[in-house]
Each structure stands twice: as structure tokens, then as C-alpha cells.
Amino acid sequence: MKIISAKVLDATHLELSEPIPAKTGDLIEISIPDDDENDRLWKVTASQKFLSAYDADDSIYDDL
């Protein structure tokens, strides 16, 4: 799987940041993140608690 970015031109059109290996008429799948408040709160909490799972002596994680 390859992840690329795309600019939303309108509700039904995207401008890809690079070409994709697809032919006209091929179907592709895209993933659109929800703006759901519950998801946003979960992501904020998860990122705040992420480093608590690691020992303070694990210096490899200091720059995260």
C-alpha cells in the first residue's frame, strides 16, 4: 500500500499530489478521517499518554 496526499477541489474531485498506477475506469479506495468529536478526544488522550508506556531510561523515545 502507498499513501499519497490529495487536494480537495470540490465535493467530488481530488487533485493527487502524484500520479497513481491506475487506468481510467479503475476503482480505488480512499480513506477520509471523520471530524467526530469522540475520535478527536481519543486521539488527543492517546498522544498524551503514549510515552507513559515506556521506561524513563529508554532514551530512544526522548525526541517523540
Secondary structure, DSSP 8 states (H G I E B T S, - for coil): -----EEEEETTEEEESS--S--TT-----------HHHHHHHHHHHHHGGGGS-TT-GGGTT-
